[in-house]
Amino acid sequence: MSHGNRFLFKNGVVSPAADTPSVAGFLEAHTGAYTTTRTHKNGSELLFWERHLLRLSNSFRLLLKENPRLLFEKPKNLSTAFLELSNRAMMWDSVIRCLVNDSMRKVVPFVEKERKCGEELAIMAHLSGNLENLDHLEGGFDEGKISEVLDVHLHIGGYVPPVFGVRASAAHLAVVGRGRDFANAKYSDWVRLRKPLEKLRPPSVNELLLSNDGDLILEGCLTNFFVVCLKEKDGDGHTLEQKQSQSLRCIEVQTAPLSDGVLPGVIRQVIRDICLKIGIPFREVAPSWSKREFWMEAFITNSLRILQHVETIQAPKSWKSLESNTWEEITWVEKRFQDGPGRITSMLQMEIMNKAGDEALPVTSFEEGRPVM
């Protein structure tokens, strides 16, 4: 594949290879809502595609209503036409689904010719609008004309999934900053807003965690965060050591609730569904760093990594020290987990991949003329 193994398409038209930025570079330069997924089984299936389209639509609708400046390019003035658009009762899920799938139909045949045999692909779908185009749209607009004021970008590149369970694929985390605004939507400005946190990243750390108070951990910059912890009280009088070897009733999976300001990640919802289905206790509560002695396992999720077990977490000894200019000026406290993923983490990873297979969309669905179910 071209230019560092990646392509960029705008409304189904490929950009010159020399103009193809990295995903982060593109998102920094383009306002809008987006979602990211990848292929599976040697590039033959898309993971959780319908869930991603719904998440993209949800993000778009939320930003359109609450903060359109994170959605539209050059939003100098919110025109009358924009107000009509934002107040219009429209089937956004259906409109956005059709727009993105139409772009995919144009793109997939091109990409398949360039893809190496057995190569997986990372696919980022980005949706943005232009108020200037909206203002010049004559005679009003309806759902059939919405494509004239919305742009669909697809960034597609080769991706090597991490191997689950091996030490080289373990996550090493550090708590470094406050939670994001408008966390219920996935928007590209976050890529720029999180950059100042990089100065606090210790060596070997491959994901940064967010907290508003230094104790309750919300999520990662790129991931949702989970812990498998022992219940503090269950009335049985057992010690911490005795509980570690007992049944599921002694543990629970914890992750911060959406109301705390975390991204409603696709894999986050899959984890919740699985836990409720197979009987793993699940509680939406922000994991407390001060109670880390009860944490038996931890993992992070997103739609590229899927599920990644955590080996270490670092947090500043003093929350105020995050005002420092570099990570070296901070005294860190570390929580270390057992080598390799724990029992619950491994169980959930297996269940996720089973569910991914059940919900997978064959890439061949985007062949010209075939309906995408």
C-alpha positions as CSV (number, residue, x, y, z in Angstrom):
1,M,0.0,0.0,0.0
2,S,1.2,3.5,-0.8
3,H,2.9,6.2,1.3
4,G,3.7,4.4,4.4
5,N,1.0,1.8,3.8
6,R,-1.9,4.1,3.9
7,F,-4.6,5.8,1.8
8,L,-6.9,8.8,2.3
9,F,-10.2,9.2,0.5
10,K,-12.7,12.1,0.4
11,N,-16.2,11.1,-0.6
12,G,-14.8,8.0,-2.3
13,V,-12.0,9.8,-4.2
14,V,-8.4,8.9,-3.4
15,S,-6.0,11.7,-2.4
16,P,-2.5,11.7,-4.0
17,A,-0.2,9.4,-2.1
18,A,2.3,12.2,-1.2
19,D,-0.6,14.0,0.5
20,T,-1.6,11.2,2.8
21,P,-0.9,12.1,6.5
22,S,-0.9,9.8,9.5
23,V,-4.3,9.3,11.2
24,A,-3.2,11.7,14.0
25,G,-2.0,14.3,11.5
26,F,-5.3,14.1,9.6
27,L,-7.4,14.5,12.7
28,E,-5.4,17.4,14.0
29,A,-6.1,19.2,10.7
30,H,-9.8,18.3,10.2
31,T,-12.7,19.1,12.6
32,G,-15.4,16.5,12.8
33,A,-16.7,13.3,14.3
34,Y,-15.0,10.0,13.7
35,T,-14.7,6.3,14.5
36,T,-12.0,3.7,14.0
37,T,-12.2,0.0,13.4
38,R,-10.1,-2.7,11.7
39,T,-10.4,-5.9,9.7
40,H,-10.0,-9.4,11.0
41,K,-9.2,-12.8,9.5
42,N,-6.6,-11.6,7.0
43,G,-8.6,-8.6,5.9
44,S,-11.8,-10.5,5.1
45,E,-14.1,-9.1,7.8
46,L,-14.8,-5.7,9.4
47,L,-15.1,-5.8,13.2
48,F,-18.4,-4.4,14.7
49,W,-19.1,-2.2,11.7
50,E,-22.7,-1.6,12.5
51,R,-21.8,-0.5,16.0
52,H,-19.3,1.9,14.6
53,L,-21.7,3.5,12.2
54,L,-24.2,4.0,15.1
55,R,-21.4,5.5,17.3
56,L,-20.4,7.9,14.4
57,S,-24.0,9.0,14.0
58,N,-24.4,9.5,17.8
59,S,-21.3,11.6,17.9
60,F,-22.4,13.7,15.0
61,R,-25.9,14.3,16.4
62,L,-24.5,15.2,19.9
63,L,-22.0,17.7,18.4
64,L,-24.5,19.2,16.0
65,K,-26.8,20.0,19.0
66,E,-24.3,20.9,21.7
67,N,-21.0,22.1,20.1
68,P,-21.2,22.4,16.3
69,R,-17.8,24.1,16.3
70,L,-16.3,20.7,16.9
71,L,-18.1,19.4,13.8
72,F,-18.0,22.0,11.0
73,E,-15.0,23.4,9.2
74,K,-14.6,27.2,9.6
75,P,-17.7,27.9,11.7
76,K,-17.3,31.7,11.9
77,N,-21.0,32.3,12.1
78,L,-23.9,30.0,12.7
79,S,-26.1,30.9,9.7
80,T,-29.8,30.5,9.3
81,A,-29.2,27.5,7.1
82,F,-27.2,25.9,9.9
83,L,-30.0,26.5,12.5
84,E,-32.4,24.9,10.1
85,L,-30.1,21.9,9.8
86,S,-29.6,21.5,13.5
87,N,-33.3,21.8,14.3
88,R,-34.4,19.5,11.5
89,A,-36.0,16.2,12.4
90,M,-33.9,13.9,10.3
91,M,-33.1,10.2,10.3
92,W,-29.4,10.8,10.9
93,D,-28.6,7.2,11.6
94,S,-29.9,6.2,8.2
95,V,-28.4,9.2,6.4
96,I,-24.9,8.7,7.8
97,R,-25.0,5.0,7.4
98,C,-25.8,5.4,3.7
99,L,-23.1,8.1,3.2
100,V,-20.3,6.0,4.8
101,N,-21.3,2.8,3.2
102,D,-21.5,4.5,-0.2
103,S,-17.9,5.7,0.3
104,M,-16.8,2.3,1.3
105,R,-18.2,0.7,-1.9
106,K,-16.1,3.1,-3.9
107,V,-13.0,2.6,-1.8
108,V,-12.8,-1.1,-1.0
109,P,-12.1,-2.4,-4.5
110,F,-9.2,0.1,-4.8
111,V,-7.7,-0.8,-1.5
112,E,-8.1,-4.6,-2.1
113,K,-5.9,-4.3,-5.2
114,E,-3.2,-2.7,-3.1
115,R,-3.5,-4.7,0.1
116,K,-0.8,-7.4,0.8
117,C,-2.0,-10.9,1.2
118,G,-2.9,-11.5,4.8
119,E,-2.6,-7.9,5.8
120,E,-5.1,-6.4,8.2
121,L,-6.4,-2.8,7.7
122,A,-7.2,0.0,10.2
123,I,-10.1,2.0,8.9
124,M,-11.0,5.5,10.2
125,A,-14.3,7.0,9.1
126,H,-14.5,10.8,9.6
127,L,-17.6,13.0,9.1
128,S,-17.4,16.8,8.8
129,G,-19.5,19.6,7.3
130,N,-18.9,23.0,5.7
131,L,-21.1,25.9,6.5
132,E,-20.1,27.7,3.3
133,N,-21.5,24.9,1.3
134,L,-24.6,24.8,3.4
135,D,-25.2,28.5,2.9
136,H,-24.9,28.2,-0.9
137,L,-27.3,25.3,-1.1
138,E,-30.2,26.7,-3.1
139,G,-33.8,25.9,-2.4
140,G,-33.3,24.4,1.0
141,F,-32.3,20.8,1.5
142,D,-33.7,17.5,2.4
143,E,-32.1,14.1,3.3
144,G,-31.3,13.6,-0.4
145,K,-29.2,16.7,-0.5
146,I,-27.3,16.3,2.8
147,S,-24.3,14.7,1.1
148,E,-23.7,18.1,-0.5
149,V,-22.9,19.7,2.9
150,L,-21.2,16.7,4.6
151,D,-17.9,15.2,3.7
152,V,-16.9,11.6,4.5
153,H,-13.2,10.9,4.8
154,L,-11.8,7.4,5.0
155,H,-8.3,6.8,6.2
156,I,-7.2,3.3,5.5
157,G,-3.8,1.7,6.3
158,G,-2.1,-1.5,7.1
159,Y,-2.3,-2.6,10.7
160,V,-0.5,-5.3,12.7
161,P,-2.7,-6.3,15.7
162,P,-0.9,-7.0,19.0
163,V,-0.7,-10.6,20.0
164,F,-2.9,-11.1,23.1
165,G,-1.3,-12.4,26.2
166,V,2.4,-12.0,25.4
167,R,4.5,-9.7,27.6
168,A,5.5,-7.5,24.7
169,S,1.9,-6.6,24.1
170,A,1.2,-5.6,27.7
171,A,-0.1,-2.2,28.5
172,H,1.9,0.2,30.7
173,L,-0.2,3.1,31.9
174,A,0.3,6.4,33.7
175,V,-2.3,8.8,35.2
176,V,-1.4,12.2,33.9
177,G,-4.4,14.5,33.3
178,R,-8.0,15.5,33.6
179,G,-10.9,14.1,31.7
180,R,-12.1,15.4,28.4
181,D,-15.0,17.7,27.5
182,F,-17.9,16.3,25.5
183,A,-16.7,12.8,26.2
184,N,-19.9,11.2,24.9
185,A,-18.8,12.1,21.4
186,K,-15.7,11.0,19.5
187,Y,-14.3,14.1,17.8
188,S,-11.0,14.9,16.1
189,D,-10.1,18.1,18.2
190,W,-9.3,15.7,21.1
191,V,-6.2,14.6,19.2
192,R,-4.9,18.2,19.5
193,L,-6.2,18.8,23.0
194,R,-4.4,15.8,24.5
195,K,-1.0,16.6,23.1
196,P,0.2,18.6,26.1
197,L,-0.1,15.5,28.2
198,E,2.7,13.9,26.3
199,K,5.3,15.8,28.2
200,L,4.3,13.8,31.3
201,R,4.6,10.4,29.7
202,P,7.2,8.3,31.5
203,P,9.4,6.0,29.4
204,S,7.8,2.6,28.5
205,V,4.3,3.9,29.1
206,N,2.1,3.2,26.1
207,E,-1.2,4.8,27.2
208,L,-2.1,7.8,29.4
209,L,-5.0,7.7,31.9
210,L,-7.3,10.5,32.8
211,S,-8.6,11.5,36.2
212,N,-10.2,14.7,37.6
213,D,-8.9,14.2,41.1
214,G,-6.0,11.8,41.0
215,D,-8.0,9.0,42.6
216,L,-11.0,8.1,40.4
217,I,-9.7,6.9,37.0
218,L,-11.9,7.7,34.1
219,E,-10.4,6.3,30.9
220,G,-7.3,6.4,28.7
221,C,-6.6,9.0,26.0
222,L,-7.2,6.3,23.4
223,T,-8.9,3.6,25.4
224,N,-11.5,2.7,28.0
225,F,-10.0,1.4,31.3
226,F,-11.2,-1.6,33.4
227,V,-10.1,-3.3,36.6
228,V,-11.1,-6.7,37.9
229,C,-11.2,-6.2,41.7
230,L,-12.1,-8.1,44.8
231,K,-15.3,-6.9,46.5
232,E,-14.4,-5.1,49.7
233,K,-17.3,-6.5,51.7
234,D,-19.5,-9.5,51.0
235,G,-20.3,-10.5,54.6
236,D,-18.4,-13.8,54.5
237,G,-15.5,-12.8,56.7
238,H,-12.9,-14.1,54.3
239,T,-9.5,-12.5,54.1
240,L,-8.1,-10.8,51.0
241,E,-5.9,-13.9,50.3
242,Q,-8.8,-16.3,50.7
243,K,-10.9,-14.4,48.3
244,Q,-8.3,-14.4,45.6
245,S,-8.9,-18.1,44.9
246,Q,-12.7,-18.1,45.1
247,S,-15.5,-17.9,42.6
248,L,-16.8,-15.0,40.5
249,R,-19.0,-13.8,43.4
250,C,-16.0,-12.4,45.1
251,I,-14.9,-10.2,42.2
252,E,-16.4,-7.5,39.9
253,V,-15.3,-5.7,36.8
254,Q,-15.3,-2.0,37.2
255,T,-15.2,0.9,34.7
256,A,-16.2,4.5,34.9
257,P,-19.8,5.3,34.0
258,L,-20.6,7.4,31.0
259,S,-22.0,10.1,33.3
260,D,-18.5,10.6,34.7
261,G,-17.4,11.8,31.3
262,V,-16.0,8.9,29.4
263,L,-16.2,7.8,25.8
264,P,-18.9,5.2,25.0
265,G,-16.4,2.9,23.3
266,V,-17.7,0.2,21.1
267,I,-15.6,-2.5,22.9
268,R,-16.7,-1.0,26.2
269,Q,-20.3,-1.8,25.4
270,V,-19.3,-5.3,24.2
271,I,-17.6,-6.0,27.5
272,R,-20.7,-4.8,29.4
273,D,-22.9,-7.0,27.3
274,I,-20.7,-10.1,27.7
275,C,-20.4,-9.7,31.5
276,L,-24.2,-9.4,31.9
277,K,-24.7,-12.4,29.6
278,I,-22.2,-14.9,31.2
279,G,-22.6,-13.7,34.8
280,I,-19.5,-11.8,35.5
281,P,-20.3,-9.1,38.1
282,F,-20.1,-5.7,36.4
283,R,-20.3,-2.3,38.0
284,E,-20.1,1.1,36.3
285,V,-18.0,3.0,38.9
286,A,-14.7,4.8,38.4
287,P,-11.9,2.5,39.7
288,S,-10.3,4.2,42.8
289,W,-6.5,4.4,42.9
290,S,-6.7,4.5,46.7
291,K,-8.2,1.0,46.7
292,R,-5.8,-0.5,44.2
293,E,-4.9,-3.2,46.7
294,F,-8.2,-4.8,45.7
295,W,-7.3,-4.8,42.0
296,M,-6.4,-8.2,40.7
297,E,-6.3,-7.5,37.0
298,A,-6.6,-4.5,34.7
299,F,-7.1,-4.1,31.0
300,I,-7.8,-1.4,28.4
301,T,-9.9,-1.6,25.3
302,N,-10.4,0.1,21.9
303,S,-11.4,-1.0,18.5
304,L,-7.8,-1.5,17.2
305,R,-6.2,-3.2,20.2
306,I,-9.5,-4.9,21.2
307,L,-8.4,-5.9,24.7
308,Q,-4.9,-5.4,26.1
309,H,-3.9,-6.6,29.5
310,V,-2.2,-4.2,31.9
311,E,1.1,-5.0,33.5
312,T,1.9,-1.7,35.3
313,I,0.1,1.5,36.3
314,Q,1.9,4.6,37.5
315,A,0.3,7.6,39.3
316,P,1.8,10.7,40.8
317,K,2.4,10.6,44.5
318,S,1.0,14.2,44.6
319,W,-1.8,15.2,42.2
320,K,-0.4,18.8,42.2
321,S,2.9,17.6,40.8
322,L,1.2,17.2,37.4
323,E,1.8,20.9,37.0
324,S,5.4,20.0,36.3
325,N,7.0,20.4,32.9
326,T,8.3,16.9,32.5
327,W,7.7,13.4,33.9
328,E,11.1,13.4,35.6
329,E,9.9,16.1,38.0
330,I,7.2,13.8,39.3
331,T,7.4,11.2,42.0
332,W,5.5,8.1,40.8
333,V,3.8,5.3,42.6
334,E,3.4,2.0,40.8
335,K,0.9,-0.8,40.8
336,R,2.2,-4.0,39.2
337,F,0.1,-6.9,38.1
338,Q,1.0,-10.6,37.5
339,D,2.8,-11.5,34.3
340,G,0.4,-12.1,31.5
341,P,-3.4,-11.6,31.5
342,G,-5.5,-12.8,34.4
343,R,-8.3,-15.4,34.3
344,I,-11.1,-12.8,33.8
345,T,-9.2,-10.8,31.3
346,S,-8.5,-13.9,29.2
347,M,-12.1,-15.0,29.4
348,L,-13.4,-11.7,28.2
349,Q,-10.9,-11.5,25.4
350,M,-12.1,-14.9,24.1
351,E,-15.7,-13.9,24.4
352,I,-15.1,-10.6,22.6
353,M,-13.5,-12.4,19.6
354,N,-16.4,-14.8,19.5
355,K,-18.9,-11.9,19.4
356,A,-16.7,-10.2,16.8
357,G,-17.1,-13.2,14.6
358,D,-20.9,-13.2,15.1
359,E,-21.2,-9.5,14.2
360,A,-18.5,-9.4,11.5
361,L,-19.3,-7.8,8.2
362,P,-17.6,-9.5,5.2
363,V,-15.5,-7.0,3.3
364,T,-17.0,-8.4,0.1
365,S,-20.3,-6.8,1.2
366,F,-18.9,-3.6,-0.3
367,E,-18.6,-5.0,-3.8
368,E,-20.4,-2.9,-6.3
369,G,-24.1,-3.5,-6.4
370,R,-24.3,-5.6,-3.2
371,P,-26.5,-4.3,-0.4
372,V,-24.7,-3.8,3.0
373,M,-26.9,-5.5,5.6
